[in-house]
């Protein structure tokens, strides 16, 4: 998608927030973190999505590298 290259970390975070409990949310938060690996809100959002999905191992793996 051409639109992907123009979105900022904040834009990706907002997209994740819109669909928090849907599968795409993790993807959106991950895109935001690709642009800004220290974006705390996206880290928390992605971790929360993994927790809601009861994928605690996935959340830990993404946090620790």
N, CA, C, O and CB atoms as a CASP TS submission, in Angstrom:
PFRMAT TS
TARGET T0000
AUTHOR 0000-0000-0000
METHOD Language model
MODEL 1
PARENT N/A
ATOM      1  N   UNK     1       0.829  -1.176   0.000  1.00  0.00           N
ATOM      2  CA  UNK     1       0.000   0.000   0.000  1.00  0.00           C
ATOM      3  C   UNK     1       0.875   1.241   0.000  1.00  0.00           C
ATOM      4  O   UNK     1       1.795   1.337   0.811  1.00  0.00           O
ATOM      5  CB  UNK     1      -0.944  -0.003   1.199  1.00  0.00           C
ATOM      6  N   UNK     2       0.616   2.181  -0.877  1.00  0.00           N
ATOM      7  CA  UNK     2       1.375   3.423  -0.933  1.00  0.00           C
ATOM      8  C   UNK     2       1.185   4.246   0.332  1.00  0.00           C
ATOM      9  O   UNK     2       2.096   4.948   0.769  1.00  0.00           O
ATOM     10  CB  UNK     2       0.966   4.238  -2.151  1.00  0.00           C
ATOM     11  N   UNK     3       0.013   4.155   0.908  1.00  0.00           N
ATOM     12  CA  UNK     3      -0.317   4.914   2.107  1.00  0.00           C
ATOM     13  C   UNK     3       0.626   4.565   3.263  1.00  0.00           C
ATOM     14  O   UNK     3       0.916   5.427   4.093  1.00  0.00           O
ATOM     15  CB  UNK     3      -1.768   4.651   2.512  1.00  0.00           C
ATOM     16  N   UNK     4       1.109   3.318   3.334  1.00  0.00           N
ATOM     17  CA  UNK     4       1.948   2.854   4.433  1.00  0.00           C
ATOM     18  C   UNK     4       3.186   3.718   4.635  1.00  0.00           C
ATOM     19  O   UNK     4       3.569   3.994   5.772  1.00  0.00           O
ATOM     20  CB  UNK     4       2.363   1.429   4.189  1.00  0.00           C
ATOM     21  N   UNK     5       3.810   4.145   3.553  1.00  0.00           N
ATOM     22  CA  UNK     5       5.060   4.875   3.659  1.00  0.00           C
ATOM     23  C   UNK     5       4.863   6.297   4.171  1.00  0.00           C
ATOM     24  O   UNK     5       5.830   6.935   4.586  1.00  0.00           O
ATOM     25  CB  UNK     5       5.748   4.905   2.323  1.00  0.00           C
ATOM     26  N   UNK     6       3.649   6.803   4.151  1.00  0.00           N
ATOM     27  CA  UNK     6       3.415   8.171   4.580  1.00  0.00           C
ATOM     28  C   UNK     6       2.891   8.275   6.004  1.00  0.00           C
ATOM     29  O   UNK     6       2.765   9.380   6.532  1.00  0.00           O
ATOM     30  CB  UNK     6       2.456   8.830   3.651  1.00  0.00           C
ATOM     31  N   UNK     7       2.588   7.162   6.627  1.00  0.00           N
ATOM     32  CA  UNK     7       2.054   7.196   7.986  1.00  0.00           C
ATOM     33  C   UNK     7       3.179   7.353   9.009  1.00  0.00           C
ATOM     34  O   UNK     7       4.250   6.763   8.865  1.00  0.00           O
ATOM     35  CB  UNK     7       1.245   5.921   8.275  1.00  0.00           C
ATOM     36  N   UNK     8       2.927   8.140  10.023  1.00  0.00           N
ATOM     37  CA  UNK     8       3.895   8.325  11.104  1.00  0.00           C
ATOM     38  C   UNK     8       3.654   7.271  12.184  1.00  0.00           C
ATOM     39  O   UNK     8       2.679   6.522  12.121  1.00  0.00           O
ATOM     40  CB  UNK     8       3.797   9.760  11.702  1.00  0.00           C
ATOM     41  N   UNK     9       4.531   7.218  13.161  1.00  0.00           N
ATOM     42  CA  UNK     9       4.354   6.299  14.290  1.00  0.00           C
ATOM     43  C   UNK     9       3.037   6.606  14.996  1.00  0.00           C
ATOM     44  O   UNK     9       2.331   5.688  15.414  1.00  0.00           O
ATOM     45  CB  UNK     9       5.546   6.405  15.287  1.00  0.00           C
ATOM     46  N   UNK    10       2.704   7.875  15.129  1.00  0.00           N
ATOM     47  CA  UNK    10       1.442   8.268  15.769  1.00  0.00           C
ATOM     48  C   UNK    10       0.246   7.790  14.958  1.00  0.00           C
ATOM     49  O   UNK    10      -0.748   7.332  15.521  1.00  0.00           O
ATOM     50  CB  UNK    10       1.380   9.790  15.946  1.00  0.00           C
ATOM     51  N   UNK    11       0.341   7.898  13.638  1.00  0.00           N
ATOM     52  CA  UNK    11      -0.743   7.412  12.772  1.00  0.00           C
ATOM     53  C   UNK    11      -0.960   5.916  12.962  1.00  0.00           C
ATOM     54  O   UNK    11      -2.096   5.459  13.085  1.00  0.00           O
ATOM     55  CB  UNK    11      -0.432   7.715  11.294  1.00  0.00           C
ATOM     56  N   UNK    12       0.141   5.150  12.986  1.00  0.00           N
ATOM     57  CA  UNK    12       0.036   3.705  13.176  1.00  0.00           C
ATOM     58  C   UNK    12      -0.552   3.390  14.546  1.00  0.00           C
ATOM     59  O   UNK    12      -1.365   2.475  14.676  1.00  0.00           O
ATOM     60  CB  UNK    12       1.412   3.036  13.019  1.00  0.00           C
ATOM     61  N   UNK    13      -0.145   4.145  15.575  1.00  0.00           N
ATOM     62  CA  UNK    13      -0.696   3.950  16.917  1.00  0.00           C
ATOM     63  C   UNK    13      -2.207   4.173  16.899  1.00  0.00           C
ATOM     64  O   UNK    13      -2.966   3.371  17.443  1.00  0.00           O
ATOM     65  CB  UNK    13      -0.018   4.905  17.933  1.00  0.00           C
ATOM     66  N   UNK    14      -2.635   5.263  16.274  1.00  0.00           N
ATOM     67  CA  UNK    14      -4.062   5.575  16.198  1.00  0.00           C
ATOM     68  C   UNK    14      -4.844   4.477  15.484  1.00  0.00           C
ATOM     69  O   UNK    14      -5.954   4.138  15.892  1.00  0.00           O
ATOM     70  CB  UNK    14      -4.271   6.906  15.486  1.00  0.00           C
ATOM     71  N   UNK    15      -4.266   3.919  14.416  1.00  0.00           N
ATOM     72  CA  UNK    15      -4.918   2.813  13.710  1.00  0.00           C
ATOM     73  C   UNK    15      -5.040   1.592  14.620  1.00  0.00           C
ATOM     74  O   UNK    15      -6.068   0.914  14.617  1.00  0.00           O
ATOM     75  CB  UNK    15      -4.134   2.448  12.431  1.00  0.00           C
ATOM     76  N   UNK    16      -4.005   1.315  15.389  1.00  0.00           N
ATOM     77  CA  UNK    16      -4.059   0.197  16.326  1.00  0.00           C
ATOM     78  C   UNK    16      -5.124   0.414  17.382  1.00  0.00           C
ATOM     79  O   UNK    16      -5.832  -0.519  17.759  1.00  0.00           O
ATOM     80  CB  UNK    16      -2.706  -0.007  16.988  1.00  0.00           C
ATOM     81  N   UNK    17      -5.237   1.643  17.859  1.00  0.00           N
ATOM     82  CA  UNK    17      -6.225   1.974  18.876  1.00  0.00           C
ATOM     83  C   UNK    17      -7.643   1.774  18.358  1.00  0.00           C
ATOM     84  O   UNK    17      -8.523   1.347  19.106  1.00  0.00           O
ATOM     85  CB  UNK    17      -6.038   3.409  19.345  1.00  0.00           C
ATOM     86  N   UNK    18      -7.871   2.078  17.085  1.00  0.00           N
ATOM     87  CA  UNK    18      -9.200   1.927  16.483  1.00  0.00           C
ATOM     88  C   UNK    18      -9.651   0.473  16.455  1.00  0.00           C
ATOM     89  O   UNK    18     -10.845   0.191  16.556  1.00  0.00           O
ATOM     90  CB  UNK    18      -9.204   2.492  15.071  1.00  0.00           C
ATOM     91  N   UNK    19      -8.714  -0.442  16.319  1.00  0.00           N
ATOM     92  CA  UNK    19      -9.098  -1.853  16.181  1.00  0.00           C
ATOM     93  C   UNK    19      -8.394  -2.699  17.244  1.00  0.00           C
ATOM     94  O   UNK    19      -7.930  -3.805  16.966  1.00  0.00           O
ATOM     95  CB  UNK    19      -8.753  -2.378  14.760  1.00  0.00           C
ATOM     96  N   UNK    20      -8.322  -2.162  18.464  1.00  0.00           N
ATOM     97  CA  UNK    20      -7.554  -2.763  19.551  1.00  0.00           C
ATOM     98  C   UNK    20      -7.796  -4.260  19.708  1.00  0.00           C
ATOM     99  O   UNK    20      -6.839  -5.015  19.881  1.00  0.00           O
ATOM    100  CB  UNK    20      -7.880  -2.071  20.837  1.00  0.00           C
ATOM    101  N   UNK    21      -9.014  -4.695  19.655  1.00  0.00           N
ATOM    102  CA  UNK    21      -9.315  -6.101  19.924  1.00  0.00           C
ATOM    103  C   UNK    21      -9.431  -6.926  18.643  1.00  0.00           C
ATOM    104  O   UNK    21     -10.017  -8.008  18.657  1.00  0.00           O
ATOM    105  CB  UNK    21     -10.601  -6.211  20.720  1.00  0.00           C
ATOM    106  N   UNK    22      -8.883  -6.427  17.547  1.00  0.00           N
ATOM    107  CA  UNK    22      -8.906  -7.144  16.282  1.00  0.00           C
ATOM    108  C   UNK    22      -7.480  -7.558  15.928  1.00  0.00           C
ATOM    109  O   UNK    22      -6.528  -6.973  16.444  1.00  0.00           O
ATOM    110  CB  UNK    22      -9.533  -6.270  15.152  1.00  0.00           C
ATOM    111  N   UNK    23      -7.314  -8.546  15.065  1.00  0.00           N
ATOM    112  CA  UNK    23      -5.961  -9.042  14.732  1.00  0.00           C
ATOM    113  C   UNK    23      -5.020  -7.977  14.174  1.00  0.00           C
ATOM    114  O   UNK    23      -3.814  -8.050  14.411  1.00  0.00           O
ATOM    115  CB  UNK    23      -6.068 -10.157  13.733  1.00  0.00           C
ATOM    116  N   UNK    24      -5.530  -6.998  13.445  1.00  0.00           N
ATOM    117  CA  UNK    24      -4.672  -5.991  12.826  1.00  0.00           C
ATOM    118  C   UNK    24      -3.992  -5.062  13.827  1.00  0.00           C
ATOM    119  O   UNK    24      -2.977  -4.449  13.497  1.00  0.00           O
ATOM    120  CB  UNK    24      -5.474  -5.175  11.867  1.00  0.00           C
ATOM    121  N   UNK    25      -4.518  -4.945  15.023  1.00  0.00           N
ATOM    122  CA  UNK    25      -3.969  -3.998  15.997  1.00  0.00           C
ATOM    123  C   UNK    25      -2.493  -4.265  16.250  1.00  0.00           C
ATOM    124  O   UNK    25      -1.699  -3.325  16.289  1.00  0.00           O
ATOM    125  CB  UNK    25      -4.747  -4.073  17.314  1.00  0.00           C
ATOM    126  N   UNK    26      -2.111  -5.512  16.421  1.00  0.00           N
ATOM    127  CA  UNK    26      -0.706  -5.854  16.670  1.00  0.00           C
ATOM    128  C   UNK    26       0.154  -5.426  15.486  1.00  0.00           C
ATOM    129  O   UNK    26       1.270  -4.941  15.667  1.00  0.00           O
ATOM    130  CB  UNK    26      -0.545  -7.374  16.931  1.00  0.00           C
ATOM    131  N   UNK    27      -0.362  -5.605  14.289  1.00  0.00           N
ATOM    132  CA  UNK    27       0.369  -5.194  13.083  1.00  0.00           C
ATOM    133  C   UNK    27       0.570  -3.685  13.073  1.00  0.00           C
ATOM    134  O   UNK    27       1.664  -3.208  12.774  1.00  0.00           O
ATOM    135  CB  UNK    27      -0.382  -5.640  11.809  1.00  0.00           C
ATOM    136  N   UNK    28      -0.471  -2.934  13.397  1.00  0.00           N
ATOM    137  CA  UNK    28      -0.365  -1.472  13.397  1.00  0.00           C
ATOM    138  C   UNK    28       0.625  -0.991  14.452  1.00  0.00           C
ATOM    139  O   UNK    28       1.456  -0.125  14.177  1.00  0.00           O
ATOM    140  CB  UNK    28      -1.737  -0.837  13.641  1.00  0.00           C
ATOM    141  N   UNK    29       0.540  -1.546  15.649  1.00  0.00           N
ATOM    142  CA  UNK    29       1.491  -1.165  16.692  1.00  0.00           C
ATOM    143  C   UNK    29       2.917  -1.536  16.280  1.00  0.00           C
ATOM    144  O   UNK    29       3.855  -0.783  16.540  1.00  0.00           O
ATOM    145  CB  UNK    29       1.126  -1.843  18.029  1.00  0.00           C
ATOM    146  N   UNK    30       3.075  -2.681  15.649  1.00  0.00           N
ATOM    147  CA  UNK    30       4.407  -3.096  15.195  1.00  0.00           C
ATOM    148  C   UNK    30       4.957  -2.141  14.139  1.00  0.00           C
ATOM    149  O   UNK    30       6.151  -1.838  14.141  1.00  0.00           O
ATOM    150  CB  UNK    30       4.357  -4.523  14.635  1.00  0.00           C
ATOM    151  N   UNK    31       4.097  -1.665  13.235  1.00  0.00           N
ATOM    152  CA  UNK    31       4.524  -0.686  12.234  1.00  0.00           C
ATOM    153  C   UNK    31       5.004   0.597  12.928  1.00  0.00           C
ATOM    154  O   UNK    31       6.032   1.165  12.559  1.00  0.00           O
ATOM    155  CB  UNK    31       3.362  -0.370  11.246  1.00  0.00           C
ATOM    156  N   UNK    32       4.248   1.040  13.932  1.00  0.00           N
ATOM    157  CA  UNK    32       4.650   2.248  14.668  1.00  0.00           C
ATOM    158  C   UNK    32       6.010   2.038  15.314  1.00  0.00           C
ATOM    159  O   UNK    32       6.844   2.944  15.318  1.00  0.00           O
ATOM    160  CB  UNK    32       3.597   2.616  15.744  1.00  0.00           C
ATOM    161  N   UNK    33       6.239   0.855  15.857  1.00  0.00           N
ATOM    162  CA  UNK    33       7.507   0.568  16.530  1.00  0.00           C
ATOM    163  C   UNK    33       8.658   0.402  15.548  1.00  0.00           C
ATOM    164  O   UNK    33       9.817   0.597  15.915  1.00  0.00           O
ATOM    165  CB  UNK    33       7.377  -0.682  17.373  1.00  0.00           C
ATOM    166  N   UNK    34       8.359   0.052  14.327  1.00  0.00           N
ATOM    167  CA  UNK    34       9.396   0.011  13.295  1.00  0.00           C
ATOM    168  C   UNK    34       9.934   1.418  13.047  1.00  0.00           C
ATOM    169  O   UNK    34      11.132   1.614  12.843  1.00  0.00           O
ATOM    170  CB  UNK    34       8.842  -0.600  11.980  1.00  0.00           C
ATOM    171  N   UNK    35       9.025   2.392  13.069  1.00  0.00           N
ATOM    172  CA  UNK    35       9.415   3.780  12.849  1.00  0.00           C
ATOM    173  C   UNK    35      10.031   4.419  14.093  1.00  0.00           C
ATOM    174  O   UNK    35      10.932   5.252  13.992  1.00  0.00           O
ATOM    175  CB  UNK    35       8.216   4.586  12.405  1.00  0.00           C
ATOM    176  N   UNK    36       9.535   4.019  15.268  1.00  0.00           N
ATOM    177  CA  UNK    36      10.035   4.571  16.528  1.00  0.00           C
ATOM    178  C   UNK    36      10.053   3.462  17.576  1.00  0.00           C
ATOM    179  O   UNK    36       9.062   3.256  18.275  1.00  0.00           O
ATOM    180  CB  UNK    36       9.158   5.776  17.005  1.00  0.00           C
ATOM    181  N   UNK    37      11.181   2.741  17.691  1.00  0.00           N
ATOM    182  CA  UNK    37      11.259   1.594  18.602  1.00  0.00           C
ATOM    183  C   UNK    37      11.060   1.943  20.077  1.00  0.00           C
ATOM    184  O   UNK    37      10.849   1.053  20.901  1.00  0.00           O
ATOM    185  CB  UNK    37      12.583   0.926  18.438  1.00  0.00           C
ATOM    186  N   UNK    38      11.126   3.230  20.414  1.00  0.00           N
ATOM    187  CA  UNK    38      10.976   3.652  21.809  1.00  0.00           C
ATOM    188  C   UNK    38       9.612   4.287  22.089  1.00  0.00           C
ATOM    189  O   UNK    38       9.426   4.928  23.123  1.00  0.00           O
ATOM    190  CB  UNK    38      12.076   4.633  22.170  1.00  0.00           C
ATOM    191  N   UNK    39       8.665   4.110  21.177  1.00  0.00           N
ATOM    192  CA  UNK    39       7.319   4.658  21.349  1.00  0.00           C
ATOM    193  C   UNK    39       6.593   3.866  22.436  1.00  0.00           C
ATOM    194  O   UNK    39       6.087   2.770  22.193  1.00  0.00           O
ATOM    195  CB  UNK    39       6.521   4.617  20.007  1.00  0.00           C
ATOM    196  N   UNK    40       6.553   4.439  23.628  1.00  0.00           N
ATOM    197  CA  UNK    40       5.998   3.730  24.786  1.00  0.00           C
ATOM    198  C   UNK    40       4.534   3.362  24.602  1.00  0.00           C
ATOM    199  O   UNK    40       4.123   2.268  24.989  1.00  0.00           O
ATOM    200  CB  UNK    40       6.151   4.574  26.029  1.00  0.00           C
ATOM    201  N   UNK    41       3.744   4.248  24.024  1.00  0.00           N
ATOM    202  CA  UNK    41       2.322   3.955  23.856  1.00  0.00           C
ATOM    203  C   UNK    41       2.102   2.762  22.943  1.00  0.00           C
ATOM    204  O   UNK    41       1.212   1.947  23.186  1.00  0.00           O
ATOM    205  CB  UNK    41       1.593   5.169  23.303  1.00  0.00           C
ATOM    206  N   UNK    42       2.909   2.652  21.892  1.00  0.00           N
ATOM    207  CA  UNK    42       2.767   1.505  20.986  1.00  0.00           C
ATOM    208  C   UNK    42       3.268   0.223  21.643  1.00  0.00           C
ATOM    209  O   UNK    42       2.695  -0.847  21.435  1.00  0.00           O
ATOM    210  CB  UNK    42       3.531   1.756  19.677  1.00  0.00           C
ATOM    211  N   UNK    43       4.331   0.327  22.432  1.00  0.00           N
ATOM    212  CA  UNK    43       4.812  -0.854  23.170  1.00  0.00           C
ATOM    213  C   UNK    43       3.738  -1.361  24.126  1.00  0.00           C
ATOM    214  O   UNK    43       3.472  -2.561  24.201  1.00  0.00           O
ATOM    215  CB  UNK    43       6.106  -0.521  23.954  1.00  0.00           C
ATOM    216  N   UNK    44       3.125  -0.432  24.855  1.00  0.00           N
ATOM    217  CA  UNK    44       2.070  -0.805  25.796  1.00  0.00           C
ATOM    218  C   UNK    44       0.854  -1.335  25.047  1.00  0.00           C
ATOM    219  O   UNK    44       0.262  -2.333  25.458  1.00  0.00           O
ATOM    220  CB  UNK    44       1.674   0.395  26.673  1.00  0.00           C
ATOM    221  N   UNK    45       0.475  -0.676  23.951  1.00  0.00           N
ATOM    222  CA  UNK    45      -0.674  -1.124  23.160  1.00  0.00           C
ATOM    223  C   UNK    45      -0.486  -2.526  22.621  1.00  0.00           C
ATOM    224  O   UNK    45      -1.382  -3.365  22.715  1.00  0.00           O
ATOM    225  CB  UNK    45      -0.922  -0.172  22.015  1.00  0.00           C
ATOM    226  N   UNK    46       0.703  -2.779  22.045  1.00  0.00           N
ATOM    227  CA  UNK    46       0.964  -4.112  21.489  1.00  0.00           C
ATOM    228  C   UNK    46       0.989  -5.160  22.598  1.00  0.00           C
ATOM    229  O   UNK    46       0.435  -6.248  22.443  1.00  0.00           O
ATOM    230  CB  UNK    46       2.299  -4.126  20.713  1.00  0.00           C
ATOM    231  N   UNK    47       1.630  -4.831  23.711  1.00  0.00           N
ATOM    232  CA  UNK    47       1.664  -5.768  24.835  1.00  0.00           C
ATOM    233  C   UNK    47       0.270  -6.057  25.368  1.00  0.00           C
ATOM    234  O   UNK    47      -0.040  -7.191  25.734  1.00  0.00           O
ATOM    235  CB  UNK    47       2.538  -5.220  25.952  1.00  0.00           C
ATOM    236  N   UNK    48      -0.566  -5.029  25.410  1.00  0.00           N
ATOM    237  CA  UNK    48      -1.945  -5.213  25.869  1.00  0.00           C
ATOM    238  C   UNK    48      -2.732  -6.108  24.920  1.00  0.00           C
ATOM    239  O   UNK    48      -3.530  -6.937  25.357  1.00  0.00           O
ATOM    240  CB  UNK    48      -2.644  -3.862  26.008  1.00  0.00           C
ATOM    241  N   UNK    49      -2.505  -5.936  23.624  1.00  0.00           N
ATOM    242  CA  UNK    49      -3.186  -6.804  22.646  1.00  0.00           C
ATOM    243  C   UNK    49      -2.786  -8.260  22.849  1.00  0.00           C
ATOM    244  O   UNK    49      -3.633  -9.154  22.843  1.00  0.00           O
ATOM    245  CB  UNK    49      -2.857  -6.363  21.200  1.00  0.00           C
ATOM    246  N   UNK    50      -1.484  -8.490  23.029  1.00  0.00           N
ATOM    247  CA  UNK    50      -1.033  -9.862  23.276  1.00  0.00           C
ATOM    248  C   UNK    50      -1.664 -10.414  24.554  1.00  0.00           C
ATOM    249  O   UNK    50      -2.037 -11.586  24.605  1.00  0.00           O
ATOM    250  CB  UNK    50       0.507  -9.917  23.376  1.00  0.00           C
ATOM    251  N   UNK    51      -1.786  -9.576  25.581  1.00  0.00           N
ATOM    252  CA  UNK    51      -2.368 -10.020  26.841  1.00  0.00           C
ATOM    253  C   UNK    51      -3.843 -10.358  26.673  1.00  0.00           C
ATOM    254  O   UNK    51      -4.308 -11.377  27.183  1.00  0.00           O
ATOM    255  CB  UNK    51      -2.193  -8.950  27.914  1.00  0.00           C
ATOM    256  N   UNK    52      -4.584  -9.506  25.958  1.00  0.00           N
ATOM    257  CA  UNK    52      -6.004  -9.761  25.708  1.00  0.00           C
ATOM    258  C   UNK    52      -6.174 -11.084  24.970  1.00  0.00           C
ATOM    259  O   UNK    52      -7.131 -11.818  25.211  1.00  0.00           O
ATOM    260  CB  UNK    52      -6.635  -8.604  24.897  1.00  0.00           C
ATOM    261  N   UNK    53      -5.237 -11.383  24.068  1.00  0.00           N
ATOM    262  CA  UNK    53      -5.297 -12.632  23.307  1.00  0.00           C
ATOM    263  C   UNK    53      -4.707 -13.813  24.086  1.00  0.00           C
ATOM    264  O   UNK    53      -4.615 -14.928  23.571  1.00  0.00           O
ATOM    265  CB  UNK    53      -4.558 -12.468  21.983  1.00  0.00           C
ATOM    266  N   UNK    54      -4.310 -13.549  25.338  1.00  0.00           N
ATOM    267  CA  UNK    54      -3.706 -14.555  26.219  1.00  0.00           C
ATOM    268  C   UNK    54      -2.440 -15.148  25.617  1.00  0.00           C
ATOM    269  O   UNK    54      -2.144 -16.329  25.805  1.00  0.00           O
ATOM    270  CB  UNK    54      -4.705 -15.669  26.511  1.00  0.00           C
ATOM    271  N   UNK    55      -1.696 -14.318  24.893  1.00  0.00           N
ATOM    272  CA  UNK    55      -0.423 -14.728  24.303  1.00  0.00           C
ATOM    273  C   UNK    55       0.700 -14.040  25.080  1.00  0.00           C
ATOM    274  O   UNK    55       1.408 -13.180  24.556  1.00  0.00           O
ATOM    275  CB  UNK    55      -0.359 -14.370  22.769  1.00  0.00           C
ATOM    276  N   UNK    56       0.841 -14.442  26.338  1.00  0.00           N
ATOM    277  CA  UNK    56       1.823 -13.811  27.214  1.00  0.00           C
ATOM    278  C   UNK    56       3.253 -14.078  26.736  1.00  0.00           C
ATOM    279  O   UNK    56       4.126 -13.221  26.869  1.00  0.00           O
ATOM    280  CB  UNK    56       1.648 -14.311  28.649  1.00  0.00           C
ATOM    281  N   UNK    57       3.484 -15.260  26.185  1.00  0.00           N
ATOM    282  CA  UNK    57       4.820 -15.578  25.677  1.00  0.00           C
ATOM    283  C   UNK    57       5.173 -14.664  24.507  1.00  0.00           C
ATOM    284  O   UNK    57       6.312 -14.208  24.400  1.00  0.00           O
ATOM    285  CB  UNK    57       4.900 -17.059  25.245  1.00  0.00           C
ATOM    286  N   UNK    58       4.212 -14.395  23.633  1.00  0.00           N
ATOM    287  CA  UNK    58       4.448 -13.501  22.503  1.00  0.00           C
ATOM    288  C   UNK    58       4.761 -12.085  22.968  1.00  0.00           C
ATOM    289  O   UNK    58       5.612 -11.409  22.390  1.00  0.00           O
ATOM    290  CB  UNK    58       3.239 -13.490  21.578  1.00  0.00           C
ATOM    291  N   UNK    59       4.075 -11.643  24.005  1.00  0.00           N
ATOM    292  CA  UNK    59       4.316 -10.306  24.532  1.00  0.00           C
ATOM    293  C   UNK    59       5.709 -10.219  25.117  1.00  0.00           C
ATOM    294  O   UNK    59       6.414  -9.236  24.889  1.00  0.00           O
ATOM    295  CB  UNK    59       3.271  -9.941  25.588  1.00  0.00           C
ATOM    296  N   UNK    60       6.115 -11.220  25.861  1.00  0.00           N
ATOM    297  CA  UNK    60       7.442 -11.221  26.456  1.00  0.00           C
ATOM    298  C   UNK    60       8.535 -11.290  25.389  1.00  0.00           C
ATOM    299  O   UNK    60       9.557 -10.611  25.488  1.00  0.00           O
ATOM    300  CB  UNK    60       7.580 -12.389  27.423  1.00  0.00           C
ATOM    301  N   UNK    61       8.307 -12.111  24.376  1.00  0.00           N
ATOM    302  CA  UNK    61       9.289 -12.262  23.289  1.00  0.00           C
ATOM    303  C   UNK    61       9.489 -10.932  22.577  1.00  0.00           C
ATOM    304  O   UNK    61      10.623 -10.568  22.265  1.00  0.00           O
ATOM    305  CB  UNK    61       8.833 -13.346  22.279  1.00  0.00           C
ATOM    306  N   UNK    62       8.413 -10.205  22.315  1.00  0.00           N
ATOM    307  CA  UNK    62       8.496  -8.924  21.619  1.00  0.00           C
ATOM    308  C   UNK    62       9.154  -7.862  22.500  1.00  0.00           C
ATOM    309  O   UNK    62       9.801  -6.948  21.989  1.00  0.00           O
ATOM    310  CB  UNK    62       7.099  -8.461  21.186  1.00  0.00           C
ATOM    311  N   UNK    63       8.996  -7.974  23.802  1.00  0.00           N
ATOM    312  CA  UNK    63       9.591  -7.002  24.728  1.00  0.00           C
ATOM    313  C   UNK    63      11.091  -7.210  24.894  1.00  0.00           C
ATOM    314  O   UNK    63      11.857  -6.252  24.999  1.00  0.00           O
ATOM    315  CB  UNK    63       8.911  -7.089  26.086  1.00  0.00           C
ATOM    316  N   UNK    64      11.492  -8.451  24.917  1.00  0.00           N
ATOM    317  CA  UNK    64      12.887  -8.763  25.225  1.00  0.00           C
ATOM    318  C   UNK    64      13.716  -8.985  23.977  1.00  0.00           C
ATOM    319  O   UNK    64      14.930  -9.163  24.070  1.00  0.00           O
ATOM    320  CB  UNK    64      12.964  -9.984  26.105  1.00  0.00           C
ATOM    321  N   UNK    65      13.097  -8.979  22.828  1.00  0.00           N
ATOM    322  CA  UNK    65      13.854  -9.132  21.575  1.00  0.00           C
ATOM    323  C   UNK    65      13.914 -10.535  21.200  1.00  0.00           C
ATOM    324  O   UNK    65      14.506 -10.876  20.177  1.00  0.00           O
ATOM    325  CB  UNK    65      15.243  -8.581  21.680  1.00  0.00           C
TER
END
